[in-house]
Amino acid sequence: MKKSYIKYLSALLLFGSNGIIASRISLSSYEIVLSRTLIGGLFLIAVYALGKNKPVFLKDKKTALYLLISGIAMGANWLFLYEAYKQIGVSISTLACYCGPVILMALAPLIFEEKTTPAKIIGILSVLIGMFCVYGAELMKNGFSWGLVFGILSAVMYPVMVIFNKKAENVSGVENSMSQLVVAFFIVSLFTLIKDGGVFSVPKDSLLPILFLGIVNTGLGCYLYFSSLSALPAQTVAICGYLEPLSALGFSALFLHERLTSVQLIGALLVLGGAAFAELFRSRRKQTSESAQ
């Protein structure tokens, strides 16, 4: 469990830096998504081949179907999110997208039969209030738009991706993330083909950041992310998932010199505090229960 936590949190920090890397790439949003799925997918295929592993998901039709649906959801999530970035900016898009973990929290007791404890409820409320503090003012200022619709659609894709990925229990981390990225690549390729014929070129000054985004942030990040999901409770995945937008906020302040307001800092503390409280309370309760036995 501890190893899975470390892998999951590391993946979230990598994903949180996506915006910083993408800001150095002179391509459209869907071209960036296509590039990162292609490079990340090829990287994981190479890693999988070097390990001389044999595909497991092909032997189980249900598992293959779960990975297919999860991969489609991930590709759609990225497409909707990056289009929202383009139309309404990163802040509001992130807020809309991260309604996804809240949806997952609500569905977890029904789908995975996980108990919603008072600590989880307090943590969720703290996270929601914190996210409103961080992004609420901008949402109220700009109102509802097509960009927000795309952001909400990306949020809907998030629980679909996580739920079906957790159902594919018999697939290893590398095979899992490789399958996800390959499926996502074909989905994004189809969209790009319809959009502009599927032809684009990468400027020389964008080559290094696109390779870093594809290999490290996407290939390695997806491996760490998906190899840890099956070992973590869905509600824990949802609550700790808020580290990604918070790290994105911190990286933006550090590398892009975007200043945080006092309200945003309060919101960040509420999100981190809520997630930490829910997890620490759960761990202490578990230890107490084990000691009593």
Secondary structure, DSSP 8 states (H G I E B T S, - for coil): -HHHHHHHHHHHHHHHTHHHHHTT--S-HHHHHHHHHHHHHHHHHHHHHHTT---SGGG-HHHHHHHHHHHHHHHHHHHHHHHHHHHH-HHHHHHHHTTHHHHHHHHHHHHT-----HHHHHHHHHHHHHHHHHHHHHHHHH-S-HHHHHHHHHHHHHHHHHHHHHH-TTS-HHHHHHHHHHHHHHHHHHHHHHHHTT-----HHHHHHHHHIIIIIIIIHHHHHHHHHTTS-HHHHHHHTTHHHHHHHHHHHHHS-----HHHHHHHHHHHHHHHHHHHHHHHHHHHHHHH-
